[in-house]
Amino acid sequence: MAVAGIVYLLHFDRAFGHARHYTGWTRDLTARLAEHAAGRGARLLAVVHAAGIGWQLARTWEGTRADERALKRQGGASRRCPLCGVTARRR
């Protein structure tokens, strides 16, 4: 059985190499964002933190880990990012 949670999209204040976004999944968004802000959790967010690059929560969806993986496989996070000038479609 798939566990429902929150799929979220973070928008970096500036690019880190090729990366401008991070897509993740959690059951507790507040706690997960605090981990990212402290430079813990996902490796990409740790190196972004160490490089002094800030980020903003750009968008959230209700979903499962499978939904997160599907979005990551599709690539093109900037196409889903309202901070990049994209208007989200209703699901």
JOZIFEN-V302774 format. One line per field, one symbol per residue. ss: DSSP state (H for helix, E for strand, C for the rest). phi: phi as a letter, one per 40 degrees, with the letter a starting at -180 (. if undefined). A space follows every 50 residues. Layout:
ss: ???
phi: ???
This chain:
ss: CCCCEEEEEEEEEEEECCEEEEEEEECCHHHHHHHHHCCCCCHHHHHHHH CCCCEEEEEEEEECHHHHHHHHHHCCHHHHCHHHCCCCCCC
phi: .cccabcbbbbccacbgccbabbabacbcdccccccccgbhcddcccccc cgccabccabbcibcccdccccccggdccbccccgcccccc
